[in-house]
Every structure is written in C-alpha cells, then in structure tokens.
Amino acid sequence: MFVIQMSKIFKATDASTYVNEGVYTLYRLAGKDLGAKNFTTVMYDYAPNWSTKRRHTHDARESIYIIIEGLSKVHLNGEDHELGPGMVVYLSPGDMHGVTGSGPEGLKMIEVWAPQNPDVTYYEDGKVVE
C-alpha cells in the first residue's frame, strides 16, 4: 500500500501568504490545498489601528480564534470585546461575529475552522453585503 505523507514542520511566516493591503497578511498553515482533509488553519497579521463595521455568520462552520500578540476587537452576537494575548474565542455555527479592529501595535492571531467549505454571509450595519 502506497501512502502519501503530507505531514510538515515549518515556520508559520514561511507559509504561503495572501496580502489584503492595509488590513492583514494571511499565512495559510493548513487546509485542503496543503493536504488537511478536515480543517483549515491560518495566521493573520493585522495592521495597527485597523477597524471595520463588517461582521459575518456561517451556517455550519465552527471556528476558534487564538490571540497571539497585540490587541483585538472582536464582535460576538451583539457584543464587542477587547482581547489580548492568550485569549481564545470559540464560535458556533450561526454566531454573528468578526474581528472588527486591532490595537496600536497590530494583531497576530490564529484561526482554525471546520468544515472547510465556505458558507459565509457578510453584514455591515445590519445589512447583507457581498
């Protein structure tokens, strides 16, 4: 029997990236494109003093945010929270949520989610946006 070994050890900042200029750099740590079958993991490096009014929901996805460095403003079901290093946010399907800001030194956080399929609806000022 032939088995393809996908296990890896690497530095997070050496992962492939997506840059959303002025907002964040996303590092792809695990996902379908990297061999993970059941979950996706990314690391975000947010710009200092960034903010948005955008929030979103997922029909089936569960997520976890892990704050590594800096400060984060997170919206969860109608309440805004300021979080720092070591704080964790667990998100259930249907929760209205989102990272809505970063502190003066930016924000580094890890997000893990499953299932991998995109099922996101975005909202701004209570209205659905594309």
Stockholm file with secondary structure:
# STOCKHOLM 1.0

chainA/1-130         MFVIQMSKIFKATDASTYVNEGVYTLYRLAGKDLGAKNFTTVMYDYAPNWSTKRRHTHDARESIYIIIEGLSKVHLNGEDHELGPGMVVYLSPGDMHGVTGSGPEGLKMIEVWAPQNPDVTYYEDGKVVE
#=GR chainA/1-130 SS CCCCCCCCCCCGGGSEEEEETTTEEEEEEESGGGTCSSCEEEEEEECTTCBCCEEEEESSCEEEEEEEEEEEEEEETTEEEEECTTCEEEECTTCCEEEEEEEEEEEEEEEEEESCSCCEEEEETTEEEC
#=GC SS_cons         CCCCCCCCCCCGGGSEEEEETTTEEEEEEESGGGTCSSCEEEEEEECTTCBCCEEEEESSCEEEEEEEEEEEEEEETTEEEEECTTCEEEECTTCCEEEEEEEEEEEEEEEEEESCSCCEEEEETTEEEC
//
